[in-house]
Amino acid sequence: MRTADRMAMPRASSGLAADTIKVFACTALCVLVAETIGNVSVPLGGSYKVVLLPLLWALLLGAVWGLAANRLPAPVRIAKRHQTLAALLLQPALMLFIGKLGLMVGGNLPKIFDAGWALVFQEFGHFFGTMIFGLPVALLLGIKREAIGATFSVGREPSLAIIGEKYGMDSPEGRGVLAEYMTGTIFGAIFISIFAGFIAGLGLFDPRALAMGAGVGSGSLMAAASGAIAALQTPEIAKDVVTFAAASNLVTTTIGTYFTLFLSLPFTVWAYGVLEPILGRFGRAASPAAEPAAAAAKTAAAAPQEAAPAAKLSPATILTVWIIAGLMALIGNTITYKIIPDAAVFAGLAILLGTVIVGYGAYVATRKVVPAVVWVSLVAMALTYPGTPYAAEITALTGKLNFMALATPLLAFAGLSIAKDVPAFRKLGWRIVVVSLMANAGTFLGATLIAQFFMH
């Protein structure tokens, strides 16, 4: 190795460490400000209201910070490399949130089993609701085959992979799924939180049905939707909301790739062929100019991932993320939820960290065939399942950590990563944004309606 290379390596490592520390510091500041703002209720007339949660403020603060990068002095600037790093750090941080949800689900599995067919069949609403609500709107707006990619699913990472393999990311279908991904990343949590809160405020649906509708297969979107629903319920029902949302999200995550590949996508292609000659004539052609394949692929690769921990981060960095994200959660746990950090709180955090470490270890030991989110969820549920030794004690200790406090750092990481995707997002046009939001609304409403039917 040349002397220049040996000298460059420590500097590169030092630079990465400095960037990581800076991203952690900025994330913690976003969390602190967001939790200080707290829950904000927005009246909608009569007894209806929408509750805007700290996680939304964290997302917005991070996004504004990143978008204002060129106007800020260097010491506080969130450059593109910081935004990319924030997206990478989001992935292992998500595991901590998944672990907490699994600990909550385990103790409530008897209630979930009682839901029976409602939990099973509501998944059809998740996977077909996007097309039913989004595709007609897309065609009426004059969008062509981009509508297939934008409406066959909620457009998370597995959907990008499916469309990329089948059509290519430079195809109309590829541009459509990329638009759905961008919309979900930039606006998804804000939109689904307000929309889910509004639907819950109408009082038409069982809170458990709404919770199952919130499990769309994305950790951040599920957190935003279930949090808005839970904020309108009594404390006891709010716990059920979180439990059923987590269970639904786990089911959606585990079977989602196969469902979208073999059912949702073929059905959407068929529906497009049937509806486009009828509805397409009402809207002028609005397909954007073709985006180069390389640019699309680069955008997709740089976008934040939610399905599995980042492969590019070292084990030491991943462990550091879990510890720091857990400590960040104590900010909201103290400020918003008034739980003073004591020995029990730190014991609960230690159990949560241990759960994630064991689950991730199983993921690595099994050669990453099964997603990490599944392993972490299984380990967590086993710990608190009724009948497991010390399940009640583990539930009590980990219950000291509010799940929404754990969600706020996730949205802060996501917010700090958004700015890097805005240039590509602008190329996709406002019509595809409307369609993407309709698809997100459709997956929530579709699952909620089916769950409500089977529960009543």
C-alpha positions in Angstrom: 0.0 0.0 0.0 1.4 3.4 -0.9 2.3 5.8 1.8 -0.3 8.4 0.6 -3.0 5.7 0.8 -2.0 4.8 4.4 -2.1 8.4 5.3 -5.5 9.0 3.7 -7.3 6.2 5.5 -7.2 7.6 9.0 -8.4 10.9 7.7 -11.3 9.3 5.8 -12.2 7.3 8.9 -11.9 10.5 11.0 -14.1 12.4 8.6 -16.8 9.7 8.7 -16.8 9.6 12.5 -17.1 13.4 12.5 -20.0 13.3 10.1 -21.7 10.5 12.2 -21.4 12.6 15.3 -22.8 15.6 13.6 -25.8 13.7 12.3 -26.4 12.3 15.8 -26.2 15.8 17.3 -28.6 17.3 14.7 -31.0 14.4 15.1 -31.0 14.9 18.9 -31.6 18.6 18.5 -34.6 18.0 16.2 -36.0 15.5 18.8 -35.5 17.9 21.6 -37.3 20.8 19.8 -40.1 18.5 18.5 -40.8 17.0 22.0 -40.8 20.5 23.5 -43.4 21.5 21.0 -45.3 18.4 21.9 -48.8 17.3 20.8 -50.8 20.0 19.0 -54.5 19.5 18.6 -56.1 21.1 15.5 -59.9 21.4 15.8 -61.9 20.5 12.6 -65.3 21.7 13.8 -67.6 20.2 16.4 -65.9 17.4 18.3 -63.5 16.5 15.5 -59.8 17.2 15.7 -56.5 16.1 14.4 -53.5 15.7 16.8 -50.1 16.6 15.3 -47.4 14.6 17.1 -43.8 15.4 17.9 -42.6 12.9 15.3 -44.1 15.1 12.6 -42.3 18.2 14.0 -39.1 16.2 14.0 -39.6 15.2 10.4 -40.4 18.8 9.3 -37.5 20.3 11.3 -35.1 17.8 9.8 -36.4 18.5 6.3 -36.2 22.3 6.6 -32.7 22.0 8.0 -31.5 19.9 5.0 -33.3 22.1 2.5 -31.7 25.3 3.9 -28.2 23.8 3.7 -26.9 26.3 1.1 -28.0 29.2 3.3 -26.4 28.1 6.5 -22.8 28.4 7.7 -20.6 25.3 7.4 -20.6 24.3 11.1 -24.4 23.8 11.1 -24.9 22.9 7.4 -26.4 19.5 6.6 -24.6 18.7 3.4 -25.6 15.9 1.0 -23.1 13.5 2.6 -24.8 14.1 5.9 -28.2 13.5 4.4 -27.1 10.2 2.8 -25.6 9.1 6.2 -28.8 10.0 8.0 -30.7 7.7 5.6 -28.3 4.9 6.4 -28.5 5.5 10.2 -32.3 5.3 9.9 -32.2 1.6 9.1 -30.7 0.2 12.3 -32.6 2.8 14.3 -35.8 1.3 12.9 -34.9 -2.0 14.5 -35.2 -0.5 18.0 -38.7 0.7 17.2 -39.6 -2.7 15.8 -38.3 -4.4 18.9 -40.5 -2.2 21.1 -43.6 -3.0 19.0 -42.8 -6.8 19.3 -42.6 -6.5 23.0 -46.0 -4.9 23.0 -47.5 -7.4 20.6 -46.3 -10.5 22.5 -48.3 -9.8 25.7 -51.4 -9.1 23.6 -51.3 -12.1 21.2 -54.4 -13.6 22.7 -56.3 -10.4 21.8 -54.8 -10.5 18.3 -55.8 -14.2 17.8 -59.4 -13.2 18.9 -59.5 -10.8 15.9 -59.3 -13.9 13.7 -60.2 -13.4 10.0 -60.2 -9.6 10.4 -56.4 -9.5 10.7 -56.0 -12.0 7.8 -58.3 -10.5 5.2 -57.5 -6.8 5.9 -54.2 -7.4 4.1 -56.2 -7.6 0.9 -57.2 -4.0 1.6 -53.6 -3.0 2.0 -52.5 -4.4 -1.3 -55.6 -3.7 -3.5 -56.6 -0.4 -1.9 -53.7 1.4 -3.5 -54.9 0.5 -7.0 -58.6 0.9 -6.4 -58.2 4.4 -5.0 -55.2 5.6 -7.0 -55.5 4.1 -10.5 -58.8 5.8 -11.6 -57.4 9.2 -10.4 -54.2 8.7 -12.3 -56.0 7.9 -15.5 -58.4 10.9 -15.1 -55.3 13.1 -14.7 -53.9 11.8 -18.0 -51.1 9.7 -16.5 -50.3 6.6 -18.6 -48.2 3.6 -17.6 -46.5 5.5 -14.8 -49.9 4.8 -13.0 -49.1 1.1 -12.7 -45.8 1.7 -10.8 -47.4 4.3 -8.6 -50.6 2.4 -7.6 -49.8 -1.3 -7.4 -48.4 -0.8 -3.8 -47.3 1.8 -1.4 -44.0 1.9 -3.2 -41.4 0.9 -0.5 -38.0 -0.8 -1.2 -39.4 -4.2 -2.3 -41.7 -2.5 -4.8 -38.7 -0.6 -6.3 -36.9 -4.0 -6.7 -39.9 -5.7 -8.3 -40.5 -2.9 -10.9 -36.8 -2.5 -11.5 -36.4 -6.2 -12.3 -39.5 -6.5 -14.4 -39.6 -3.2 -16.3 -36.4 -1.3 -15.5 -36.2 2.0 -13.5 -36.1 4.0 -16.8 -39.5 2.7 -17.8 -42.8 4.5 -17.3 -43.6 1.9 -14.6 -40.2 2.6 -13.0 -40.8 6.4 -12.9 -44.2 5.7 -11.3 -42.9 3.6 -8.5 -40.1 6.1 -7.9 -42.7 8.8 -7.6 -44.6 6.8 -5.1 -41.4 6.2 -3.1 -40.5 9.9 -3.1 -44.0 11.0 -2.1 -44.0 8.5 0.8 -40.5 9.6 1.9 -41.2 13.3 1.7 -44.9 13.7 2.5 -46.1 10.2 3.5 -45.8 10.4 7.3 -47.4 13.9 7.4 -50.2 13.0 5.1 -51.1 9.6 6.7 -51.0 11.1 10.2 -53.5 13.8 9.3 -55.6 11.5 7.1 -55.7 8.7 9.7 -56.5 11.2 12.5 -59.3 12.7 10.5 -60.9 9.3 9.7 -60.5 8.2 13.3 -62.2 11.5 14.5 -65.3 10.7 12.5 -66.1 7.9 14.9 -67.3 5.5 12.1 -64.8 2.7 12.7 -63.6 0.5 15.5 -60.2 1.7 16.7 -58.8 -1.8 16.2 -59.9 -1.8 12.6 -58.3 1.6 12.1 -55.1 0.3 13.7 -55.0 -2.6 11.3 -55.4 -0.1 8.5 -52.3 1.7 9.8 -50.0 -1.3 9.3 -49.1 -0.4 5.7 -45.7 -2.1 5.8 -43.6 1.0 6.5 -42.4 1.6 10.1 -42.5 5.4 9.8 -45.9 5.5 8.2 -47.3 3.0 10.6 -46.0 5.0 13.5 -47.5 8.2 12.2 -50.9 6.7 11.5 -51.2 4.7 14.6 -50.0 7.5 16.8 -52.6 9.9 15.4 -55.3 7.3 16.0 -54.2 6.4 19.5 -54.1 10.1 20.4 -57.9 10.2 20.1 -58.5 7.1 22.3 -58.5 6.4 26.0 -55.1 5.1 27.3 -56.4 1.5 27.4 -57.7 1.5 23.9 -54.6 3.4 22.7 -52.5 0.4 23.8 -54.7 -1.9 21.6 -54.3 0.5 18.7 -50.6 0.2 18.9 -50.7 -3.6 19.3 -53.0 -4.2 16.3 -51.1 -1.7 14.1 -47.8 -3.5 14.9 -49.3 -6.9 14.2 -50.7 -5.8 10.9 -47.5 -4.1 9.9 -45.6 -7.3 10.6 -47.9 -9.3 8.4 -47.7 -6.7 5.7 -43.9 -6.7 5.9 -43.4 -10.4 5.8 -45.8 -11.4 3.0 -45.8 -8.0 1.2 -43.2 -8.8 -1.4 -44.9 -12.0 -2.6 -48.3 -10.5 -2.5 -47.4 -7.5 -4.6 -45.4 -9.6 -7.1 -47.9 -12.4 -7.7 -51.3 -10.6 -7.1 -51.2 -6.8 -6.8 -49.0 -6.1 -9.8 -50.7 -8.5 -12.3 -54.1 -7.2 -11.2 -53.0 -3.6 -11.6 -51.7 -4.3 -15.1 -55.0 -5.9 -16.0 -57.0 -3.1 -14.5 -55.0 -0.5 -16.4 -55.7 -2.3 -19.7 -59.4 -2.3 -18.9 -59.8 1.3 -17.5 -57.3 3.3 -19.6 -59.4 3.3 -22.8 -62.4 4.5 -20.7 -60.9 7.0 -18.3 -57.7 8.0 -20.1 -59.6 10.0 -22.7 -60.8 12.4 -20.0 -57.2 13.6 -19.1 -54.5 14.8 -21.4 -51.3 12.8 -21.5 -49.2 13.8 -18.5 -46.4 11.3 -18.6 -43.1 13.1 -17.7 -40.1 12.9 -19.9 -38.1 9.8 -19.5 -35.6 10.0 -16.7 -32.2 8.4 -17.5 -31.9 4.9 -16.1 -28.7 5.7 -14.3 -30.1 8.7 -12.5 -33.2 6.8 -11.4 -31.1 3.9 -10.1 -28.9 6.3 -8.3 -31.9 8.0 -6.7 -33.4 4.7 -5.6 -30.1 3.5 -4.1 -29.6 6.7 -2.2 -33.2 6.8 -0.8 -33.7 5.8 2.9 -34.4 2.1 3.4 -36.8 0.7 6.0 -36.9 -3.1 5.4 -33.5 -4.2 6.8 -30.5 -2.8 8.6 -27.9 -1.1 6.5 -25.2 -3.4 5.1 -22.8 -0.5 4.7 -22.6 0.3 8.4 -20.1 -1.6 10.6 -21.4 -3.7 13.5 -19.9 -1.2 16.0 -21.7 1.7 14.2 -25.0 -0.2 14.2 -24.7 -0.9 18.0 -23.9 2.8 18.5 -27.0 3.8 16.6 -29.2 1.5 18.8 -27.7 3.0 22.0 -28.0 6.6 20.9 -31.4 6.3 19.4 -32.6 4.7 22.7 -31.1 7.6 24.7 -32.8 10.1 22.3 -36.1 8.4 23.0 -35.7 9.3 26.7 -36.0 12.9 25.7 -39.6 12.4 24.6 -40.2 9.9 27.3 -39.4 12.6 29.8 -40.8 15.8 28.2 -43.9 14.6 26.5 -44.9 11.4 28.4 -43.6 12.6 31.9 -41.7 9.4 32.7 -38.7 10.4 34.7 -35.6 8.3 33.8 -34.8 6.0 36.7 -33.4 2.5 37.2 -36.6 0.9 35.9 -36.5 3.0 32.7 -32.9 2.1 32.0 -33.5 -1.5 32.8 -36.4 -1.5 30.2 -34.1 0.2 27.7 -31.4 -2.5 28.3 -33.9 -5.3 27.7 -35.0 -3.6 24.5 -31.4 -3.3 23.3 -30.7 -6.9 24.2 -33.8 -8.0 22.3 -32.6 -6.1 19.2 -29.1 -7.5 19.5 -30.3 -11.1 19.7 -32.8 -10.7 16.9 -30.1 -9.1 14.6 -27.7 -11.8 15.6 -30.2 -14.5 14.5 -30.6 -12.5 11.2 -26.8 -12.6 10.6 -26.5 -16.2 11.7 -29.1 -17.4 9.3 -27.3 -15.7 6.4 -29.9 -12.9 6.2 -32.4 -15.1 4.4 -35.3 -13.9 6.6 -35.6 -10.1 7.1 -34.1 -8.7 10.3 -37.5 -7.1 11.2 -39.0 -10.6 11.4 -36.3 -12.0 13.7 -36.4 -8.9 16.0 -40.2 -9.1 16.2 -40.1 -12.9 17.0 -37.6 -12.5 19.8 -39.5 -9.6 21.3 -42.9 -11.3 21.1 -41.4 -14.5 22.7 -40.2 -12.5 25.7 -43.6 -11.0 26.6 -45.9 -13.9 25.5 -48.1 -15.0 28.4 -46.5 -18.0 29.9 -42.9 -17.1 29.2 -40.9 -16.9 32.4 -40.8 -13.3 33.7 -43.0 -12.1 30.9 -45.0 -9.8 33.2 -41.8 -8.3 34.7 -40.3 -7.7 31.2 -43.6 -6.1 30.0 -43.6 -3.8 33.0 -40.0 -2.6 32.6 -40.2 -2.1 28.8 -43.6 -0.5 29.2 -41.7 2.4 30.8 -40.6 3.4 27.3 -43.3 5.0 25.2 -43.3 3.7 21.7 -44.0 7.1 20.2 -40.9 8.5 22.0 -39.0 5.8 20.1 -40.6 6.8 16.8 -39.5 10.5 17.0 -35.8 9.9 16.4 -36.7 7.8 13.3 -38.6 10.6 11.7 -35.8 13.0 12.6 -33.3 10.8 10.7 -35.8 10.6 7.8 -36.3 14.4 7.8 -32.6 15.1 7.7 -32.3 12.7 4.7 -35.1 14.2 2.6 -33.4 17.1 0.9 -31.1 15.0 -1.2 -34.2 13.5 -3.0 -35.9 16.7 -3.8 -34.3 17.4 -7.2 -35.4 14.0 -8.6 -38.8 14.5 -7.0 -39.4 17.7 -8.8 -39.0 16.0 -12.2 -42.0 13.8 -11.5 -44.7 16.5 -11.5 -47.7 17.3 -9.2 -50.1 14.8 -10.8 -48.1 11.8 -9.8 -47.9 13.3 -6.2 -51.7 13.4 -6.1 -51.9 9.8 -7.3 -49.4 8.7 -4.7 -51.3 10.3 -1.9 -54.5 8.7 -3.1 -52.7 5.3 -3.1 -51.6 5.9 0.5 -55.1 6.8 1.5 -56.4 3.7 -0.4 -54.2 1.2 1.5 -55.3 2.6 4.8 -59.0 2.9 4.0 -59.1 -0.5 2.1 -57.7 -2.4 5.1 -59.8 -0.5 7.6 -63.0 -1.3 5.7 -62.3 -5.0 5.4 -61.2 -5.2 9.1 -64.4 -3.4 10.2 -66.5 -5.8 8.1 -65.0 -8.9 9.7 -65.0 -7.5 13.2 -68.7 -6.5 13.0 
